[in-house]
Amino acid sequence: DVILKVAGILSVKGGTGAIVEYFGEGATSMSCTGKGTICNMGAEIGATTSTFGYDDSMERYLRATGRAEVADLANQVREHLTGDAEVYAHPEQYFDQVIEINLSELKPHMNGPFTPDLDTKVGEMKEKAEANGWPLDVEWGLIGSCTNSSYEDLSRAASIAKQAVDKGIIMKAQLGINPGSETVRYTAERDGLLGIFEDLNAVIFTNACGPCIGQWARYSDPKNAPKNSIIHSFNRNFSKRADGNPNTHAFVASPEIVAAIAISGRLDFNPATDTLINNKGEAVMLDEPTGFELPPKGFGVEDNGYLAPSEDGSGLSVKVDPNSKRLQLLEGFLPWEGRDLKGLKLLIKAKGKCTTDHISMAGPWLSYRGHLDNISNNCLIGAENAFNGKPDSILNPYTAQYEGVPQVARAIKASGDFSIVFGEENYGEGSSREHAAMEPRFLAVRAVVVKSFARIHETNLKKQGMLGLTFADPADYDLIQETDTFDILGLESFAAGVPLSIVAHHADGTSDNITANHTYNEAQIDWFNAGSALNLIKQQNV
């Protein structure tokens, strides 16, 4: 609820270029995994990173998870692992922006649909949903993934589930649980938490991302699936992300709220004030959730899935069937040619929101995540073409016909040419998925120029030897025309803090000069020169 509130204040791009630090009595009162949830979702506000000062809850977690030696070392420098008292006493003198949230007054939130920053307080959903045409009936509740799948999360949601079982309430929606790890799953099963969910007829999924990245076979034909609402404790709720259905309205909430909403089957249910009818026809209410910061009996696990590498791997070889559709050995990208890039074709001018899901969809595509060639067939198929308003429909510069993005990109690559991509604000928000950078690079895209980047994706582009640039004047985005070709100048003197120049050559013979800023440091320029960070690492270690 803290991060959902912050997202509502800052928006999905309000943290761009900033580090978000949480402090105060409320911060120290939270569990370590609760802090982890908040920092995990810093990506949802575009933050460079998010931090809490080291405190007792972190020490407790380290010791409970078998890392007492780390806690001992941290305690030796404890005063240096948090902010100075002077800073916290007068934050307005040290921070660019200060947001104060009173946890005693903070209400549970449900953010969405289609974006994690559209915040609505529980109890205020009915009017808002009816005004926007959001389905109030909820078909699924989903708890887990990387964001809210700790033992504490499951214990609090299980306390809600147990009340429903004990009070004779029949769950109206379906409920799915993704434990955060084998250790969490094993411990939760041992302690009876998973049994409580099963008593409520919930489904226990595997310890994986699951529906959060579309690994959920909910529909046989998701593109033509009906309009519906789901609620989950995952960090992202972009269109089509969970089940491939563009008509699924996904809302983000805490595990406790997800459990309560799934039990009621209604988005507008307020567990603090509303009653439910049990199997005896009685009106009953849910009590506030309870839970455990850490398992009272400690964590347990039989096989955590870790396979240690060979002590000496020098004699090992990796053998992959050349006919495999799922695995392919990576080949290094070509290094920079040592000269300016000229004659780049326009691949796509993306309009509006362009997340990593738009750039490299997950779901069934992830079966190809080990085969760069095959998974590149989803490259930018979700991005909207600014010239016709359609996804996966761009102009082929050789045939003047509209075709899919991967097909056109492959045609450009096969012709020995290179291409360029343009976008708008917060380009690449969402997942840290490296395929969203590797695929364009593989398909001969040399540069991505946008109004602003989500930080992780910008860094991923740099690691793949691409140019991630931003318009010095965002209005220059409007200068890009569908049949343009482009030159990127200044690469022979590429240096930190020095802008590059882009020349957009128009079909009528005119041109526009565009100044492009960048955030490359000298080490990252070395990545570009070598063709990728991996190329450079290989050079340095051969």
Secondary structure, 3 states (H helix, E strand, C coil): CHHHHHHHHHCCCCCECCEEEECCHHHHHCCHHHHHHHHHHHHHHCECEEEECCCHHHHHHHHHCCCHHHHHHHHHCHHHCCCCHHHHHCHHHCCCCCCCCCCCCCCCEEECCCCCCCEEECCCHHHHHHHHCCCCEEEEEEEECCCCCCHHHHHHHHHHHHHHHHCCCCCCCEEEEECCCHHHHHHHHHCCHHHHHHHCCCEECCCCCHHHHCCCCCCCCHHHCCCEEEEECCCCCCCCCCCCCCCEEEEECCHHHHHHHHHHCECCCCCCCCCEECCCCCEECCCCCCCCCCCCCCCCCCCCCCCCCCCCCCCCCCCCCCCCCCECCCCCCCCCCCCCEEEEEEEEEECCCCCHHHHECCHHHHHHCECHHHHHHHECCCCEECCCCCECCEECCCCCCEECHHHHHHHHHHCCCCEEEECCCCECCCCCCCHHHHHHHHCCEEEEEECCECHHHHHHHHHCCCEEEEECCHHHHHHCCCCCEEEEECHHHCCCCCCEEEEEECCCCCEEEEEEECCCCHHHHHHHHHCCHHHHHHHHHC
